[in-house]
Amino acid sequence: MNASVLWLSLIVFLPMAGALVIACLPRARVEFLRYVALLITAATFLISLGALLCPESEVHFQTNLGTMQNAFVLDWIPSFDIAYALGVDGISLPLVILTTFISLLAMAASWSVTKYVKAYCILFLILETAMIGVFLALDFILFYVFWEVMLLPMYFLIGVWGGPRREYAAIKFFLYTLVGGVLMLIAILMLYFKSDLRAVAEVSDLLDKTPHPVVTWSDLHVSDAVTAQLREDPTNGGQPLHTFNILALAAMGQHTEVFSHQWQWWAFLLLFIGFIIKVPSVPLHTWLPDAHVEAPTPISMILAGVLLKMGGYGIIRFCYPICPFGGYDLAYVVCAIGVLSMVYGGLAALAQADFKRLVAYSSVSHMGYVVLGLGVWSVTFPGYNADYWNMGVQGAMFQMVAHGISSAGMFFMVGVVYDRVHHRQLNEFGGLFGRMPVYTALSIGIFFAALGLPGLCGFIGEVLVVLSVWNFDRILAVVAASVMVLTAGYILWTIQRVYLGAEYRGPHVEALRPSTVRENLIAGALFVLAILLGVFPQTFVLRYTDRTIGRQVESLAQWTERVATPQMVSASPQTNPVD
């Protein structure tokens, strides 16, 4: 068996296999079930870390390459070119490691879950498989299957183990995500029935008759059967050859005329809406505060630390590479949505009295940086400079990883105190430093990471995004920079009211015991990683993302110069020369 098939499949499906094992264990052995689930999440994390990052591994990720690595394609439904295809590059790698890491910590935080523990562990592990699969899938249908599979366990994890309004929050989450999934499916079908691998073959090195190929066929990881068919008969009997291959669709969008300007525009819009629901961005964000408030603490960690990143990942992976015309035309719309989310999320967080709802709105604000960084592309003609967009996309990727660490940490710290006093009212807290000093120190450190303090993980991504916007639109850059002040305002005010304020004023004061060893280890791991990412961003994130993002930006920059710019020139008003 191919090493890539073995290791990538193991990373994806080990949690699912663990769920099957737990399904066979007696439900009465609650503690044992928890440890088995924790062991499986730990094994998944260690395998993903060792297999993808260890130099001695057969599938070791090579930072000097910008192409998809360890990719494989196995026929699933060959009549429609639907394949079991997985691969990893500099965009997916950090998010896979983040997913397995946050899943491990979230499972360790699940000791507060006391009812239906067996069912909880099974659903949790199924959710982890779906999340990892989303980041590794190279087939659009396979991606969509993992995306939709994720809905069911999340619905039950919120609806069964959540707070008083858990049913409402679960249904709201399900419907919003389902609507986004339906829009995404429409776009997928639009692209599939319009696609034609023959056009890609014509501009690739597959056929000897192509004098100057712009596409390396092997980089697309098309199935061997389809490749052999095209070599034998490049015309395919005059019939189009449709595909769900993500890399091939990107090549069609950038190097052929298979997808028209209008077709790309609508496909981009449908995909973008589907993904910003998951980010989430204003005005499609309203499901998030309710889901976070009602979800149990470990699921809030997963939701903020991983699930929101799937929206940003989808925009990077699908929207821009496959539908460049849409991204180019709607650049200001994308950037405006990002800035609006930043401002609105910050103001909404400032107005909250519920501790958890405040953290939820802070996620809306912080994920706005991601959308903004991805949108900095089509700078007003003729001042286009791809270097700024490269900076924006790098900043967006780093922000996703950094926010995954800080937001998971913030929700965990809220959960620690909630498990003791059973309320989240900010105005009833105060003086926790005197009663829980270690917990307070770790909380302040994690909240400072979210604030964007230099030396911690939140600083790098935000600064890169703001700098990238300056050449795009200076007003948007100033507004984006101002949001940092707004973030500092609600973070510092929260720290003052909860940890450093007057004596605790809420109920259950006798329950404010010092944090446990398990709680300190979870929070400490997140805080240490926040420091490492802030001090060594190149070592832990940017060196893995650099080549892949650089290659994608360069490809789209060439598309801009070759296609978009000439169209803009031809569409501009012509003036008569003056003698």
N, C-alpha and C positions, 0 to 999 in steps of 0.2 A: 504493500500500500504506500502511495505517495506520502511523504512526511507532512506536507502541507495539509492534506486531507485529514490525516490523523490528528495533528495538533490543533488546528483551527476548529475542527469538529468537536474535539474534546473540550476546548475552552467554551464553545457554545452550548453543548448538550450535557456537560457534566452536572450542572444544577438540575436539569430535567431528570437525569438518571437518579440523582439524589432524591428528587421528589418521589420517584417510583419506589425507591428503597423505603423512604419514610412511610409511604402509603401501606406498606406491608408490616409496619411495626405497630405494637399495641398502643392505643391512644392514652392509656392510663399512665404510661411512663413518660410523663411530661418533661422532666429534667433531661432524660436521655434523648428525647426527640429534639430538644433545643440544641444539645451538644452535637448531635449528628448533623443538623442543619448548619451549625456554626462550622463544623469540620469541613463540610462540603463547600461552603463559601470561601473558607480559608484555602482549601485545595485549589479551587478555581482561580483565586487571586495569585497564589504562588506559581501555578502552572502558566498562567498568562504572563506573569513577570519573568519567569525562567525561560519559557519557550521563546518569547518575542524579544527579550532584552539581553539574555545571556549570550556572550560571544561564541560559546561552544555549542549552542543549540543549532539543530538542522534548519530551523525556520527563523533564525536570528534576523531582526530588522536591521537593514543596512542604511545608515543615515546619509550616505553619499548618493543614494538613488532617489529620484523623485517619482518613479513609476510605482504601480501597484505591485506588491511583493507577496510571495507565497500564495498566489492565486491559483485556483483550480476550478474546473467546470465539469460537472457530472450531469448527464441527462436526467431530467425529472419528468417533464412532459414534452418530449422531443417534437411532436407534431406542431407545437406552437413555440418552439425554441425557448421553453421555460426550463431553467436549469437550477440545480443545486450548486451555486457558485459563491465562493467566499474568497476574500483577499484582504490585505491590510496595507495601508500606506500611512504617510505622516499626518493625515487628517483623522483617520479612524483609530490609530494606535493609542494616542493619549486618552481618547474617550473610552476605549476598551479597558485600559488599565484603571482609569477613574471608576468605571462601572464595577469592576470586580472588587476594588478597594472599598468603595462606599457600601457595596452590598455586604462585605464582610463586617464593617463597622455597624451597619444597620441591623444585621442579624445579632451582633453582640449587644445591641441596644434593645433587643426584643424580649429581654427577661421581664419587662413590665407587662407584656401580653400574657394574660392568664386564662383566657377562655378559648376553647377550640384550638389548642396549641398545635395539634397535628395538622388540621386544615390550614392554619396560618403558615406553618413551615412549608407545606406543599405549594401553596399559592405563591409564597415568597420566592421559592426556587424556580418555579415556572416563569415568574416575572423576570428573574435574572437572566434566564436563557433567552427570553424574547428581547431584552435590552441589548445583550451582547450581539445577538443575531442581526439586529437593526444596523449596528455599526460595521458589521463584516460582510453583509450581503452585497453581491455584485449583480444580482438579477432583480429587476424591478418587482416582479411578482413575489419572489422570495422575501424581499424587503417588506413588501406590503403585508405578507402573511405574518412576519414577526411583529410588525407594527400593530396589526389588529389583535394578535394573540395577547399582546401586552394589556389590552383594554380589560379583558375579563378578570384576571387576578387583581388589577388595580381597583376595579369596581367593587369586588367583594372585600378586599383589604380595607377600603374606606367604609363601605356600607355595613360591614359586620363588626369591625373592630374600632370604628371611629367614635366620635362624640355624640352629643344629643341630636344633632341635625345631620347625622351621617348619611341617612337615605337620600336626603335632598342633595347633599354635596356629591355623593357617588353618582346619582343620576345626572346631575349637571356636568360633572367631569366626563361621564360616558357620552352624553349627547354632543357636547362641544367637540370632543375628540373624534366621535363618529362622523360628524358633519365634515370635519377636516379630512378624515379618511376617505369619505365619498368624493369630495372635490379632488383629492389626490388620485383616486382611482379613475375618475373621468380623464384627468390629464395623462395618466399612464396609458389608457386605452387610445387617446388621441395620438400620442407619440408612437405607440405600437403599430397602429393601422396606417400611419403615415410613413413609418420607417422603411428603409430598404438597404440591406447590407451590401447590395451590389454597388451602390453609390460610394460606400466606404472603400470597397475593394478597388474601385477605379482610382482613388487618390492614395492608395496604400502601396506598400511594397509586395503585396500578395501576388499581383500580376506582373509579369515581366514587361508588359507593354507600357507600364507607367514610368515615364522618364525621370520625373522628379517627385517621388512620393513624399507627402506631408504627414502621413500616418504610418506608424510601424505596426503592422498587423498583429504581431505577437503580443504587443502591449495591450491589445483589446481583450485578449483571453476569450475569443470566440471558440465555441466547441469544435473539436476535431472533425466531426461529421459535417458541419456547415462549411468549415474551411476547405475540406476535400471537395465538397460539392461545388463551391465557387471556383476552385482551381480547375475542375473538370469542365464546368459550364458557367462562365462568368455572367451569362445572361439569365441563367436559371429558367430557360425556356420562355423568356419574356415576362415572367411573373415576378412581382416584388418579393423580396425575402425579408419578412418582418422579424423583429427581435425585441426582447426585453433586456438585453445586455446593456447595463448602465454605461460602461465605457464606450461601447459602440455608438450608443445614442448621443453621447457627448461629442464624439468624432463627427457624427452627422450634423449636429447643430453648428459646429464651428468650421467644418471643412467641406461641406456639401450644401446643396440647395434643396435638400429633401424637405426640410421644415421651412416653410415660408416665414416671412417677417411676421405676418398676422398670426400664423399658427404658433410660432414661438411666444408671441406676446400673450396669447390666451393660456397656453400651457404654463408659462411662467406665473401668471396671475393665479391660476388655480392651485398650483403647487405651493406658491408663496403663502396664500391664505391658509392652506392646510398646515403649513409648518409654523406660521406665526401664531396660530391657535395654541400650538404646543409650546412656543417660546416662553410665555405668551406675551403678545404685544397689544397695546391699546389700539382699538377698542374691544379686542377679542380676549381680554384677560380676565373677565369677571368670574370665571370658574375657579381660578387659582386660589384667591383668598379663602373661599368656602372650603375647597378641598384640603388646603393646608390646616385650617382651623379644626376641621373635624377628623382628619386622618390621625392615626396613632403616630407617635414620635418617629419610630423607625421608617414608616412609610413617608412621612414628611421629609425625612433625610433622603430617601430614594427619589422622591418627586422633585425636590429642589436640586439635589446633587447630580441626578442623571437624566430624568425624563425631560426636563426643560431643555437640556442640551441637544436632544434629538431634533428639535425644531431648527436650531442653528446649524446642526450637522446636515439636515436635509437641504437647507438653502445653499450651503457650500457645495455639497455633493451633487445635487440635481439641478437646482434652479439656474445657476449661472453657467455651468458647463454645457448643459443641454439646450438651454433657451437664452443664449446671449443677447438676442435682440430685446427680449423682455426686460432683462436686467439693465441693459443700456438705456432703454427708453424710460424705465421707471426708477432710475437711480435716485432722483430727488424724492420720490414717494417713499422709497425704502428708508432713506436717511431721515426724512421727516417723521416717519413712524417710530424709528429708533429714538430720536430726540424727544418726541412726544411721550413715549413710554418712560424715558428717563425722568423727565420733569414730573409727569403725573404720578408715577410710582413713588418718587421722593416726597412730593407734597402729601399724597395719601398716607404714606408711612408716618409722616410728621403728625397727622391728625388722628392716629389710632390710639385707642385706650387698651386694646387687647394686645398682649405681648406677641403672640403668635401671628396675628393678623399684620402687625407692624413688620415682622420679618418677611411675611409673604409679599407685601407691597414693595419691600426693598428688593426682592427678587425681580419683580417687574421692572424696577428702575435699573438694576445692574444688568439684566439681560438686554435692555435697550442699547447698551454699549455694543453688544454683539451684532445686533441688527444694523446699527450705525456703521460699524467697521466694515461689514460686508457690502454696504451700499455705496461706499466711496469708490466709484469707478469712473463713470462718464463725466469727468470734469468738463465744465463748459468749454466747448470747442473754441479755439484750437489749443487750449492749454492742457491737454491730456498728458498725464505723467503716471505711468503704471507703478512707479516706485511707491507712490502714496497709497495706492490701493493694496499693494503688497503689505505695507505697514498696517493698513486697516484690517486686512484679513488675518495677519499674524496676531494683531491685538485682539481680534474677535476670538480666535482660537484659544489664546492664552486666557482671556477673560472667562471663557466657558469652563476651562479646567480650574481656574482660581475660584470662580464662583461656586463650582461644584464642591470645593473644599470648605470655603467659608460659610456658604448657606447651609450645608449639611451640619456643620458645627454649630451654627446659631440655632437651628431647629432642635438639635440635640440638647443644647444648654437650656433652652426653654422647657423641653420635656423633662429634664432632671428636676427642676424646681416644681413643675406642674405635678409630677408624680408624688411630691411631698405635700403640697398645700392645696392641690385640686382647683386652682384658679389661675387666670392669666391677666388679671386687671393691673395695669401698670401703676395706677395711682394707689394701689394697696400694697405695693412692695416697698422696699427700702431697707438699708442696713444689712444686706446679705453678706457683705464682706466680713463683718464681725462673727457671723454664725457659720459661714461656709467659705473660709479664706482661699483654699485651693481651687474650689469651683469658681469663685469670683475671679481669681487671677487668670485662669484658663479662659473664662468667658470674655473678659476684657480683651485678652490677646486675640481671640477669634473675631470679636466684634471690630477690633482695630484692623484686622485683615480685610474685613468687608468694607470698612471705611476707606481703604486705599492708602493706608499709611506706608510711606517708603520703607523698604526692608521687609514688607509682607506681600503676600501673593496678589492682593487686589490692586496694587499700584501699577504694575507693569502693563497689564492689558488696557486699563483705562487711559494711561498716558499715551500708549501707542495709538489707540483709537482717536483720541482728541487731536494728536499731532497730525494724523492722516487726514482729518477733516479740514484742517486749516487751508489747504490748497483747493479744497472742494467748495466750501462755503464758509467764510469767516464768521458770519453770524451764527451758523449752526455750531461752529467750533467754540465760540464764546459761550453759547448756551450750554453746550456739553460740558465745558470746563466749570461752569457755574454750578452744575449739578453736584460736583464734588463737594462744594461748600454745603449744599442742601443735605447731602448724605452725612457729612460730618455733623450737621445740626441734629438730625434725628438719632444718629448713633450715640453721640455724646450725651444727649438728653436722656436717652434710654439707660445708659450706664449710670448716670447720676441718680435717676429715679429708682432703679432696681438695686444697684449694688452699693452705691456710695451715699445714698440719701439718708433720711432720718431712720429711726427704728422701724422695723417691719410693722405694718398696720393691718395686715390681712388676717384671715382665719388660719387655724392649724399652725400657730407659731411653734408649738412643741415638736412638730414634724420636721423642722428645718435642721436636720442633722447634716454633718459634713458628708461630702460626696464619697462614694465607695471607690475601692481600687478599680473595679471594672469601669465605672464612669470616668475616673481620672485617666485611665489608659485610652479610652475612646477619644476623649477630648484632647488629651496630650498628643496622640497620633495626628489628629487634624491640625493642631497648633504647630507642631514641629514641621509638618509638611507645608503649612502656610509660610513658615520662615524659610524653608529650603527653596520653595518656588520664588519667594521674593528676593532672596539673596543670590540664588543661582538659577535664574530663569532659562539661560541658554542650556545648562546641563540637563535640566529636568523636563523641559518642554520644547523650547525653540529649536534645538538641534534636530529634533525628530520631525517637526513641522516644516522647517525651512525649505528643504528641497521640493517637497510635494506642493506646498503653497506657491513657491517661486515658479515652479513649472506650470501650474494652472494659471497663475496670473500672467506669465509670459505668453502662454497660448492665447488667452483672451485679449491680451494687448495686441498681439499680431492680428487677431480677428478684427479688433477695433480699427487698426491702420488699414487693413485690407478691405473690410466690408463697411463698417459703420461710418468711418470718416468720409469716404467717397460719397456715400449716400447723403450724408449731411451737407456736403459741399454742393451736390447736385440739387438738393432740395432748398438751399438757401436762395434768397432773392438775387437775381442777376442785375447788376447796374451797368449802364452804358459808360464806356470809357470817356473821359473828358479830354478833349484835345488841348 
